[in-house]
Amino acid sequence: MKSIEIFLNLMIMDANMNVLRKNPYNVSPKQAQRMTNFWGDETWGEISYQKQTGLFGPRYEKRFNDEVASAYRTRLKEIAKFEYVPEPIPMRNSQGAIIYYLFFDSPNKTGNKIINDIFKKWRKR
């Protein structure tokens, strides 16, 4: 469909608290399924963790929030086929922690231009 424009919240704080933990083996199946449902498939696990060589064998290290958001942006373009997906705005709480990334997805060039102007103003804050 080429007529849908959406605002989408990637709730990174919720994901960090419930799914994207330091040790991926500590994630409950229920929370992992929530992430799979949101992400669209199970590739979130491969993207969210980087395999490292440790003293006692391989270990997994969680990637930075902006890397996860960037991977989701790529999915919106390549899998969902949105033509315009500007860089999301990290929305912060009063302590400065990112609670979610606000995405805009559109097939419309004009909508993209308008949102880029708005996002540009918010990025400067």
N, C-alpha and C positions, 0 to 999 in steps of 0.2 A: 504494500500500500504506500502510495507516495503522497499522502495528505496528512500524515500525523506528525505533530510536533509535541515533544514531551519535555518536562522538567523531571529529573530523576535524582533522588538522593541515594548516594552510596554511603550507607550508615557505617562508616569505618570504626567509630568508637564501639558500636554494638558488635561488629565483626571482631575487633580486637579483644573484647571482653569474653566473647562466647565461642569464637572459632579460630581466629588467627593468633593463637598463643605461641609462646616460645617453643613448646614441644608439641608438634602436630599429633602425636600419639595420645595426648591428653584430651582431645576434643571428643565430646560425646557424639554418638551417631545422630541424635536428634538435631544438634546444632550444625553438624556437618551437612545434614540434609537440607536445613534451612538455607545454608550458603549455596549449596548446589541448586536449589530451586531459584534463588535470586540470580546466580551467575549464569545459569542455563545448562551447565554440565559440570563435571567434576574436575575440570582443568584448573579451577581456582587453587587447588592444592599444589599443583606443580608450579604455578605462577607465584603463589604467596610465600613459598619457602625455597631457600637456596641450599643445595647440598654442599656441605663443607667436610673436609677431611679433618678429623679430630685425633687426639692422642689414642683413643680407644676405638677408632673406626669412624665411619661416616656419621655425621650429625646434621640436623637441619636448623637453619637460622631463618627467622622470619624476615621478610623483606620490608623495606620502609613503606609507609602508607602511600606516599606519592607514586611508588612503583606499582602498587596494587591498583590505584586509581588510573594510572596510565594504561595498564593492561586491560582494565574494564573499558576504558575509552576506545582502545583498539578493537575490542569485541563489538562495541556499539557500531563501529564503522564497518568492520569486516564480516561479522556474523549477522547483526541486525540490519546491516546495509543502509544506515543513516548516512547521507551524503555529507552533512555538516554536523560535526561534534567538536565545538570549541573546547579548549582546556577548561576543566571544571574549576569552580571556585571552592577553595577549602573554607568551610564555615566553622568558626571557632567559638568556644564557650568563653566565659568571662576570665578564665585563667589562661587562655590562649591555646588550649588543646583543640585539635581538629576533631569535631564530632561527626561531620559528614562532608562529602564532596557534592556540590550541586552541579549536575550536568544539564545541558540542553542539547536535544537531538532533533534534527530537522532535515527534510529533503529540500527546504526552501532557502535560496540564497539571501533573500531579503530578510527573512526571520533570523538567519545567521548573523547578518550585519547588525541588526538591531541588538541582538543579545550580546554580540562581541563588544559593542559600545557600552552596554550596561555592565557587563562583566569587567571591562577595563576600569570603570569607575570603582567597582567594589574591590578589585585587586589592590588598588592604591591605599586602601584603608588599613 
